[in-house]
Amino acid sequence: MKVKVTIITIILCGLFIFPLFGSALGKESKQEERFESSVFSKVDAYIAREMKRQRLPGLALGIVKGDRIIYLKGYGQADSSGRPVTPETPFGIGSIGKSITAIAILQLAETGKIDLDAPIQRYIPNKYKGAEFITVRQLLNQTSGFTQISTFSNTLASVNDRVQDAIKKNALSYAEKFLKQTMQTEHPYTYSNANYVLLGYIMQQVSGQSYGDYVKEHIFEPLSMHGSYVTLNEASAHGLATPYRRIFGYNVAYNGPFVYIAGDAPAGYMYTSVKDMSHYLIAQMNGGQFEDESVLTSESIRLMQTEPVPRTYAMGWSSNYINGLRVIGSPGGSLGFQAQTFMVPEQQLGVIVFSNVLDAIDAEWPETHVITTTHIASGVINLLNEQSIEGSGLSISQKYLLINGLIIILSAWLLFTTARTAKRCLGPWGPDNSSHTERSIKVITRIILNFAGLFIILLLSTTQIVPIWHMATIFQPDVILWLKMMTVLMALKGSMEIIRLIRSIWHEKHQS
């Protein structure tokens, strides 16, 4: 009898308590929905304001929390036809792709096919002596001693390489350039695309698959990243956003060859959408797992997110702080595209921002890894935490107001001095009390100064002595074009100085 009473009591309690418990959960869920709705309205307003300030043609935003996507949205236009950006629109992700290469290497390490602490000589042709003293881990952590500026000549030279053999060609070119040391040396962190191009080549050697095929099969497919691509042609066929450059502050579509460098693919030439990248961040924040699939063990995920020395470089990621919150992430930039991903480990929060315009002016000097999308992603994290948005610096309009103003002032000054030289040179000859030697030295000095700029520009433009000049020509063509025009004008001024010198000599000869 007592048992029956107990059972009845439990049932009656359940009938009263469970509805109350469910009601509490429902209220909590509704409160969370109301909070999210409110904060997302603020995020939308912030994005709209920043897009206008920074003159962004299109932008895509993804926000994840734990193992779920909580917000995906496209803003603005994907191309000049007015096609709207959606969460499925592919964008170039730049150096965020390095973390994809790192996952591939760690997968091969988990299966025993790669030893992270083995010298890379084990995985590449043995003719490179320096390969004996650089490990796979050093490439991943960017502590090999390779430099970034030395990679520019490869980028320029490999622009038209075929996809099939481009990575091998580029990697072996880097090996020839960098693997010359013949002794073990400790190197500090130095960022270089060469590290990850070599890793991509090692991945091909070890797996027996092309870089693209491996990434599709072992990373994109398990993470349901069906809108992600490893070549420009694939991405373009599936609605890739049009890349833009800025010309004196105005967005101009770019369809030249430097949108995609096949040989640098493992270092940052891949394309994905914020929807797919949301899947990727969920896996990064959940021990390598997305839904029922896993691409890495939790130990390997922890390894790739941990810097060997704080504020250096982990394996595709680096850490920073936003309003006191530790974040892990990476910026990404390629011609016409910029991106930023952030993860906030203590909140299991991830933010992704993609946009389809980039030039050198987007970078924050001297911290060139901080770009416009970096500021916007930081602002979104602050809004989600109900924090004030930190100053995002000058807008693109303000930057170009300063640049264009300086260009106008310098151009006006040079035009004025050229006109004055023309008047002195071609007008009536006036008396000059200085000696012939003094006058000649003065004029010859001006001639040299006026022609020096043109000589330097011609040297830089026709040779590979300074590859960064050619990179600047690609990323900031407006300023480079202006510099070229000004050197031509200075050379014209120098030519008039020559005419003046000849007239001076002729005049003195006929006076005597």
N, C-alpha and C positions, 0 to 999 in steps of 0.2 A: 504493500500500500504506500509506504514511504517513497519507494522508487517511482511509483506512478505520479505522486504529488510533485516530486522533484522534476520529473520530465515535463509535466504540465507547466510548472513554474518557469522552467527554462524556455519553453515554447512561448509563453505569454510575454516574458521579458524580451525575447527576440522580436516578437511582433511590435513591441513598443520602441526598443532600442535601435534596431536596424533602420527603420524609417528616419529616426532622428539622426543617425550616423550618416545615412545617405543624403539627408537634407543638408547636413554640415558640409559634406564633400561637394554637393551641388553648389552651395553658396561660395565655397572656396574657389571652385572652378569658374563660377561666374565672375567673381572678383578678379581672378587672374585674367580672364578674357577682357574685362573692362579696363584693367591696367594696360594690357597689351594693346588694346584698341586706342587708348589714349596716347601711349608712348609712340605707337606707330604713326599716329597723326602728326606728332611732333617730328618724327624722323622724316616723314614725307615733306613737311614744310622746310626742314633743314636741308634736305637733298635738293629741293627746288631752288632754294636760295643759293646754295653752293654751286649748282649747275650754272646759274645765271652769273654769279661772281667769277667763276673759273672758265666760263664759255665752253662747257662740255656739251658736245652734240648728243651723246647718249651715255647712259649709265645703267648698270644693273647691280642690285643689292640682294644679298642673301644673309639671313640670320638663322643660326642654329642654336639649340639649347639641349644639352645632353645628347639623346639619341633621336631627336626630332627636329624637323625644319619648322621654324615658327614664323618666318616671313620671307617671301620672295617677291621681288617687284622689278619691273623694267621702267626706265624713265627716258624721255627724249626719243631721238631718232637714230636708227641703225645705219641709215644711208640718206643720200640727198633726195630720194624719192619720197621720203616721209615715212618709210616703214618703221613702225614703233619697235623699240627694244622690249623684249620679253625675257622672262627668266630662262628661256631655252635658247636665247641668242648667243652664239659662240663669240668669244673675244680672245685675243692673244693674252697669255698670262705671264710672259716673260720669265723671270728667274724663279717664280713660284714652281715652275716645272722642275727645278733642281731637286725638290723634295720627292717628286715622282721617280726621278732617277735613283735617289737614295733608297726609296722603298724597294726598287728592283734589285739593287745591290744587296740589301739586307735580306731579301727573300732568298737570294742565291747563297748568302752566308748561312741562313737557317738550314738549308738543305745540304750544307757542307761543300758546296761547289766553289765557294770563295772564302778565303781566310782574311779577315779584315786587317790583321797585323802582318800579313805576308807581304814581301816586296812585290811591287807591280810587275817586276821582271818575270814573275811566274805566269803572267797572263798576257804579255805582249811580246813581240819579237825581241830576242835577246841581244840585238846589236846596240841597244841604248844602255850605256854603262851606268848612267845615273838612275836607271830603273831599279837598281839593286838597293838603293838607299831611300826610296820613297815607298810608303805602304799604302794600301787601299784606304785605310782609316785616315791617313793624312790628306788624301784627295777629298774624302768626304767632309773633313773638318777644315779644308782650305788652309792647311799648314804645310804644304809642299814647297813653298817658296816661289811658286809661279806668280806672275804679276798680270794684272788686267790690261794695262796699256799695251803690253806686248801681244795681246790677242787681236788687236784691231786690224793688223795687216792680214791675218788669217780670215777674218770676217769679210774684209773687202775682196780678198782673192778667191774665196770659196762661194761667192754669191750665186754663181751659175752652175755649181756642181750638181750632178744628178743625185737624187735622193738615195739611190741604192748603195753607192759607195762613198757618199759625202762624209759620213761620220768617221769611217776608217781613214780617209784621206786627211781630214782635219786633225784627227787624234794623233796620227803618226807625224804630221807636221809639227804639232805641239811637242811631241816627244823629241823630235830632232832639235827643237829650239830650247827646251827646258831641261832635258835629262842629260846634262853634260857633267854634273858634279861627280867626283870620284871618291867621295868620302861621306860618312854619315854626318849630317848637320841638323841641328834643331832650328826650325823656322817658326816665326810668329805667324799669327793669322794674317793672310793676305788674300783678298778676294780675287778670284780669277775664273773665268768661264772655262779655261783650259782644264781645270781639275775635273769638271763634270763631263766635258767632251771625252776625256780619257776614260772616265767611268762608264760612259755609254758604250765606248768601244770594247772595254773589258767585258761588259754585260753581253755584248754580241758574241764575243769570243767564247765565253763560258757557256752561254745558253744554247748556242747554235742557231739562234733566231735573230732576225733583224731587230733593231731597237723598237721600231714601231709595232711590229707583230708581238713582241714580248709584252710591251706596255698594254696593248689592247687585250691580250689574253689573260694576263696575270694581275692587272690593276683596274683597267676600265671596266671589263666585264664583271668581275666579282663585286665591284662597287656600283653597278648599274649606271655607269657613266656613259650612256649610249649617245650622248651629244658631245663627245670629246674626240679630238682628232690630233694626229701627229704630223699631218702635212697640210699645207695651205690649200691645196686643191680640194681635199676632203672637206675642210672647214668651209671653203667658199661655196661648195655645192650644197651645203646645209645651212646657208643663211648667215655666214660670218658678217659681223658688223664691219662697215667700211672704216679703214683707218684714216685718221686725219693728222695733218701737221698744221702748225700755225704760221702764217706768213704775215708779219707785222701785226700780229694779234688776231687775224682772221683765220677761221678754220678752212683748210683746203684739203680735199680728198687726195690721198696718195695711192697710186697703183704701180709704183716702181718695184724694182727687184728686191729691195732691202726689207720688205715686209717679212720675208721668210728666208732664213739661212739654214739650209738643210744640214750642213755640217755642224752647226751649233745646236741642233735640236735637243740633245740631252741637257744643255745648259739653259734652255729657255725659249724654245720655239715650238710651243704646243698651244692648242686652242680648246677652250671648254666654256661652258655656261655656268651661271651662278647656281643653277639647280644641281648640275653635276658636281660642282665644287663643294656644294653643301653636303653631298654624300661623302665626299673626300674628307671634309673636316670632321664629320661625325665619326668616321673611322679613326681619324687622328686623335679624337678626344675619348674614344671608347675602346682603347687597347687594340686597335687595328681592325675592329669589327663594324660592319654596316649590315643591319638586319641579320640575316643568317649566314653571311659570308665574312671571312676574315682574310686580310691580305698580309698581316704580320702578327707576331705574338706581342703581347703587352710589353715584354722586356725590350723587344726591338723598337717599338714605338717610343718607349721611354728613352732609349739610347739615342734615337734620331732627333729627339727634342731637347737633349741635354748638351750644353756647350762644355767643351773640355776646360775652358777658362771662362768665367762669367763675362758677358757682353762681347763674345767673339762670334763663333759660328758653330752650330751643332751639325746637323746633316740635312741641309735644305732649309733649316729654320734658324732664327736667332731670337733672343728675348729682349724685352724692353719694358718700360713702365708707362702706364697712362693713368694719371691721377692717383698714383700709388698702387695701382693694380698691375701685377706682373702679367705681361702678355707674351705669347710666342707667335711668330708670324714671319711674313716675308713680303717685301714689295716686288713688283714685277714690271718690267718695261721693255718693249720692243717698238720699233718704229710705228707710230700711230696707235699704240695700245699702252694702257697702264692699268695696274691692278694692285690690290693690297688685301692680304688675308691676316686676320688676327684671331688668336684663341686666348681666352681668359681661363686658365686651368682651374682656379678656385671657384669659378662660377659655371664651369662647363658651358661656356658661351663662345660662339664663333661668329665672326663678321667678315663678309666678303664684299668688296667693291671693285667693279670693273668699269672702265671707260674706254672710248675709242678715239682719243686724241692724246698726243704726247710730243713735246719737244723739250729742248734743254731748259727752257724757261720754267717748266713744271718742277724742276728739281730745286731743292733748297740748298743753296751753297753755304758752306763747303760740304754739308751732309747731303750728298747727291742721291743717297738711297731714300731720302724723305721726299715724296712727291705729292701731287695734289690728292690722289686717292688715299694716300697715307693719312693726310689730315682729315679727310671725310670719314674714313673708317674709324679713326680715333674719336671724332665727334659723335658718331653713332653709338660707340661704346659708352661714352659719357652720358648721352641721352638715355640709354637703357638702364644706366645706374643712377639716373636722376641727378647727375652732376652738371655743373656749368661747362659749357664747351670752351676748351682752351683756344686761345688766339690762333687762327689759321694763317696768319701772316698776310702779306699783300695778295690781292686778287690778281688774276692774269691781266685784267684791264689796267690795274694800277702799275703792274710791272711793265707792260708795254707802253703805258703813258710815259714812264721814265725812260725806257729804251728809245722809243720813237722820238721823244723830246730831245734826247741827247743826239740822236742821229740827225735831226733837223738842225740843231744848233751847230754841230760840227760840219755838216754839209754846207750850211749858209756861210760859215767862216771860211771854208775852203773855196767856195765859189767866189766870195768877196776877194780873197787874196789872189786867186787866179785872174780875176778881172783886173785887179790892180796891176798885176804883173804884165798882163796883156797891154794895158794902157801905157805902161812905162816902156814896154818892149817895141810896140808898134806905133806909138805916138811920136810927137816931135822930140828930138833928142835934146835933153837938158844937160847943163854942165855938171861935171862930177869932179870934185876937188881931190878925191882920194887918188893915191898913186895907182899906176897900172897894175903893179903886183898885188896891192891890197884888194883892188877891185876884182882881179882875176881869182884870187883865193876865195873871196866872198861868194862870187858867182859859181865857181866850181863846187864849193861846199854845198850850196843850195841845190845844184844839179844832182849831186850824189844823193843828198837826202830825199829829193823828189823822186828819183828813180829807184831808190832802195826798196820801197814798198812794192813796186811793180815786179822787181826782180825776185823778191821773196815770195810773192804770191804765185808767180810763174813756176818757181822752184817747187813750192809746196803742192801745186796743182798737177804738175807733170811727173812727179816722182813719188815714191813711197817713203821718203826720208822721215816724214812726220805723219804716220797714219791717222793720228787724232784729228788732223786738219780735214781729211776726207770724211771722217765720222761727223765732224761739226758741219760740213757741207750737206750731209744727209739729214741730220737732225735739226739744224738751224739754218736753212738755206737763205732766209731773208737777210740776216745779219752778214753772212758770208758774201752774198751778192752785193750788199752795200759796200763792204770793205773792198771788193774788187773794183767797183765803180769809182770809189774814192782814190784808189791807187792809180787808176787810169787818168783821173783828173789831175792828180799830183804829177804824173809823168808828162801830161800836157803842159803843166806849169813849168816843169823842168825843161821841156823843149823850148819854151819861150825864153827861159833863162839862157839857153844856148844861143838863141837868135840875138838876145841882148848882148851877150859877150862878143859875138861876131860883129855886130853893129858898132860896139864900142871900139874894137880893134880897128875896124875900117874907118871910123870917124877920126880916130887919133892919127891914123896913117895919112889921111887926106888933109888934116889940119897942119901937119908938120911940113 
